[in-house]
Amino acid sequence: MPRYFFDLHDGVTVHDEHGLDLSDIGAVRIEAHRALVGMAAQVAEDTDAVQIRVDVRDEIGDPVLRAALLMVSEPYTKNLYQSALVGTHGVCGRRRI
C-alpha cells in the first residue's frame, strides 16, 4: 500500500514525517477531511475566522491532494442580514464569500 504524508497548515506548518499507508485517493481524501475537522475543533473560542489546510504528498514527495477549510463567524445584526439578502440572487440569508 502506498504511504501518504499529511502536512498541516493553520498559521504554522507541521510537516508529517511518519505518513499513513492508504489504499487509494478516496482514502487519502477521507483522512484529509478528518484532519481538517480535528484542527477546526481546536480553534480558539474568540477566533472570528480561520483558514486551515492539509497538503498531502506521496512517498516521493509529489503533491496528490490539497484540502482546505475556511470558517467565518459574524455576529448577527440587522444590517448584516439586510446586506446578505441584497447579494443572494434568490438564496435567502446566504452571502457570497
N, C-alpha and C positions, 0 to 999 in steps of 0.2 A: 504494500500500500504506500502511496506517496506521502511524504511529510510536508506540511504547510506551516508557515510561521506567521503569527498574527501580531503586527506592530500597532500599538495603541497610541492615539493622539488625542489629548484633551487639554492642550496648552503646554503639556510636557509629553515628549515622545518616549515610549518604553518599547525597546526592541525585544522581540521574542527570541530567546536563544535556544529554546527547547523544541518548540513546534508540536504539532499533533499529526498522527497518522490518520488520514481520512480517505474515504473511498473515491469521492468524486467532487465536482464543483458544487453540486447541491448540498453535500455535507459541509463543504467549506462555507457556503453562504449561511447555512443554519448556525454554524459556530460563530461566524462574524456577527450575526444578529444577536445571538446570546451575549456576546461580549459587549455590544452596544447597550443592551438592556441592563447588564450589570454595571456598566460605567454610569449610565443615566441614573440608576438607583442611588448612586453615591454622590450626586450633585448636592452642593450646599443649599440649605433652605432659602437663603437670601439671594440666590442667583436668579436674575431675570432672564438670562439667555445663556445657552451653552451649545457649543458645536463640538461633537466628538466624532472620531473617525477610526476605522480599523483598516489598515492596509495589509493584504495577505500576499505572501510571496512563496514560491515553491522552493524545492531543495537547492536549486542552483541560484536562487536569488531573484528570479524573474517575477514581476508582479502578476497576480492572477485575479485579484478581486479588490475592490475598494467599497466599503460600506460606510455611510455617514448618517448622522442624526443631528438635526437642529431642533432644539426646544426653546420656545419663547413663551414667557409668562407676562401678561399685561393685565394690570388691574382693570376691572370693568368700570367704565364711565359712560355717561350718556353720549359724550362727544365721540368716544372711540367706537361705540356701537353705531352711531349715525354715519361715521366715515366708513365703517365696514360695509354698511348697506349700499353706499354710493358706488363702491368699486366691485360689486359682486357679480354683475351680469346675470342676475336671476338666482343666485345662490344666497339665500337669506342668512346673514350672520357670519359669513366667511369672507376673509380678506385674502387677497393675493399677497404672497410674500416674495 
